[in-house]
Amino acid sequence: MHRLNFLISRGLLFVAGMALLAMVCLVTANIVMRQVASSFGGTTEIVGWLTAVVVSLSLAYAQLHKAHVELDILVARFPARLQALLQALVALVSLLFFAMVASKLWEYGYSAMQRGMVSQTLRLVLYPMIYLVALGFSAFCLVLLSDCLGALKRLVVMKRVVMP
């Protein structure tokens, strides 16, 4: 499962990197155009959507490599079994929350596609961006599931070691 998570998160990170590069190019071109002639319309809208894509598609990779901020000053002093239990609990609660977020995003994307929703300024179709954000949160949930199962596995192994 770790290998699958790694491949998915790396692929999504590549797409996030391309979106970030597109954002940088768009903002730079807009700044140059503002000095030479008139700037592009809708730059703020596109940058906003690309930011959502970059953040959501990067979540799984960051979680896989434990790059998120974690305050474990207190938990680090607990016994190893309690730490594993707390890690499993936090991963499970996070998984449940972000699974709801991902589910609602998939529903919203489908609704936007059915209604033909478009953005306000450029009149761009919204559902592909919503689906990309939903995909990012779904991949994040897959990594959280792996984290939860890993913590439970450590907990069970520790229990076997303690209880002969």
Secondary structure, 3 states (H helix, E strand, C coil): CHHHHHHHHHHHHHHHHHHHHHHHHHHHHHHHHHHHCCCCCCHHHHHHHHHHHHHHHHHHHHHHCCCCCCCCCCHHHCCHHHHHHHHHHHHHHHHHHHHHHHHHHHHHHHHHHHHCCECCCCCCECHHHHHHHHHHHHHHHHHHHHHHHHHHHHHHHHHHHHCC
